[in-house]
Amino acid sequence: MSSDLPKVLQPLGGKPMLTHLLATARQLAPEKIHVVIGAKADQVKAAFADQSDLNWISQPDQLGTGHAVQQALPSVPTGARALVLYGDHPLVPLDDLRSMLASTSPLTLMTMLPVNPRGYGRILRDRNGRIEAIIEHKDATPNQLLIQEVNTGIVAASQELLQSLLAEINNDNAQHEYYLTDIFELAYEQGLDIQAVVASNEDDIQGANNRRQLASLERRYQYHAANQLMDAGAMLADPARIDVRGEVELGRDVCLDINVLLQGKVVLGNDVYIGPAVILKDVEIAAGSRVEAHSIIEQAKVGKNCSIGPFARIRPGTQLADAVKVGNFVEIKKSTLGAGSKASHLSYIGDTSMGERVNIGAGTITCNYDGANKHQTIIEDDVFIGSDTQLVAPVKVGKNATVGAGSTITKDVAAGSLAVSRVRQSSISNWKSPQSKGDK
């Protein structure tokens, strides 16, 4: 990966790669999940420190897949059935794993039939079609490389069988490693039945050893995420141009335009429209609201029938009541806006408690920071704030008050009053503009 971040912590769908595999494993209801880790083990363990169902097993020397399983087996109870998975193969379908666990054979593996089998170990079968061995790509003959059926590395077997078979393998191969795949030849020689479960889709069994492969996995993950949204009833303008990096809850008839990014926990009510290039992170948007193009909403709640954007930014701690309008180039931070209030363009509203039916004129700024501390602005119901106004917090504007355009308000404005703070306009007759004296 050419990265300081361990491979299994590389992001996929906004989460560490290993997170996805663990989530799938947990749906199988295992007694325990054992995670074998080698390089940068402390960094990996720290990323999952809050997950108490994981048993971490150290593999200081990486001597192959067979060696890795050997390290884990002492922690697996006698009589238990083990399922071997790989941390850099995060998208293995749950149903395929269930099919493996439903097998009655003592040794089961998952195979696949990729269009291009290059790099994979080939499945060798005898004349009766029984699996007799797996040969790694680097050790295969030219004829063996023509075989299409390949090994995924995913294996299910009893603890006792794995332990006995692994005790007999060696590292006499091109990589000088202990291959887990060598147990199949041993099992065949012992007359054991080996069953293969063919993967339902090879694209879901891919691993990631470099940035290009990780990018391919990301697109596959987003393919599944887009399908889940559409299955839930969402209309996607283009399923290939949406990114989901968290959990999404949808009402009916939600519409998502192109290049939308959904992060964290996103809840969208009925008939919500999300325009192109919108970013939503940890957001709740109630029914009938519209978010227009290139807007960003983060850690906020939006009421029903609101209109936001285009080019609006709603920052953390903001709550918009029903029928609020936030227009283009408006930024709101840690503020509440009451029902029917609107800030249509070019304004900053921070640390503000705003009532209902308030009109914020263009260019309005709540001056909430004095260089050391933040202060609150209170704007009560039915207030009209004229364009190009600065409200220097802490300050309060009472009900039904009006603030004239171009004012700087530093004192509270009484309910029902008009506040104007601007220099009186004057005109000079017969004014002559300065004339250029030419170059000197």
C-alpha positions, 0 to 999 in steps of 0.5 A: 500500500506504500502507507504507514497505515496497516493494510487492514486499516485502509479505508473502505466505505469510510471504515477500516477494511477489517470492519466489514469482514468482522461485521459479516463474521458476527452475523454468523453468530460465532462463539469467538472471533480470533484475529491473527496480527503481525506487523503494526499489531498495536495499531490494529488492536487500538483501532478496535479497542472497544470490541470485546469479542475479539481475541488477538493473536500475535504472529511475529514472524509471517511464515504463511497462511498455514503458520497463521492458522497454527497460531490461532488453533490453540485458542480454538476449543476442541470440538469447535468448527473453525472458519478461516477468513482474510482481513484484506478480503472484506466483501465476502458474501454472508450467504456464501459463508453460510453455504460453507458452514452448512456443508457436512464434509470434514473439510470445505473450501470456497473456490471461484471461477474468475475470468482471469485466474492469474495469481490464484492457486489452482484447484486440482481434481482427480478423474472422479472430480474429487479435489486432490490438491491446490497448487499455488500459481508460482509453483504451477506447471504450464498445464496447471495454469490453464485450470480456471477453478481457483482457491479463495483461501476460505476454509471450514474444518474442525479444530482437530482436523486443522491441527493434525493436517497443519502439523504435517505441512512443510515450507518446501515451495517457492515462497518458503512459507507454510501454505494452508492450501497444502492440507488438501493434498494431505486430506485427499491422501487420507481419503477425506471428502473435500467439498468446494463451495463456488463463490456466487460472484468473484468480484466480492471475493477480491482482496486488496494488496495495493492502491489499485485493488483497494480502489476496485474494492471501493467501487464494488462496495459502493455498487452494493451500497447503491443497490441497497438504497434503490432496494429501499426505494430511493431514486438514484440519478446514477448509481455509479456516482454516489458514495456511502460511507456510513449508515443510511435510513430512508423514507419513501420517494427519496431522490439522490442526484449525482455525486452525493456523499453520505457519511456517518448516520444519515436519516432522510424522510419521505420525499427528500431531494438531495441535489448534485455534489451534496455532502451529508454527515451525521444528518437528519432531514425530515420529509419534503425538504430539498438540499440543492447542489454543492451544499454541505450539512454536518451533524445537524437536524433539518425539519420538514419542507425546508429549502437549503442551498445551493452552496450552503453550509450547515455546520455542527450543532444546527437545528432547522425547524419546519419550512426554513430557507437557507439560500446560497452562500449562507453558513450556519453554525451551532444555531437554531432557526425557528419555523418559517425563518429564512436567510436567503443569501450571503450570510453567516449565522453562528451561535444564534437562537432565532425565532419563527418567521425571521427574515435575514437580509443578504450579507448579514453577519452574527459577530459571535467571536471576540477573539477569545470567547464565543457569544450568543445572538438572540433573534425573536419571532417576526424580526426583519434584519436588513441587508449588510447588518452586523449583530455584535454578540452578545445581543438580543433583537426583540419580537417584531423589531426591524433592523435597517440595512447597513447597521452595526448592532451592538446593543439590544433592540427592543421588541417592535422597534426600528434600529438603524446604525449608519452614518448620515448620508451627505452630498456635495454639489458640483463635485469634481473627481480627481484628475490624472496628472499623467506619468511621472 
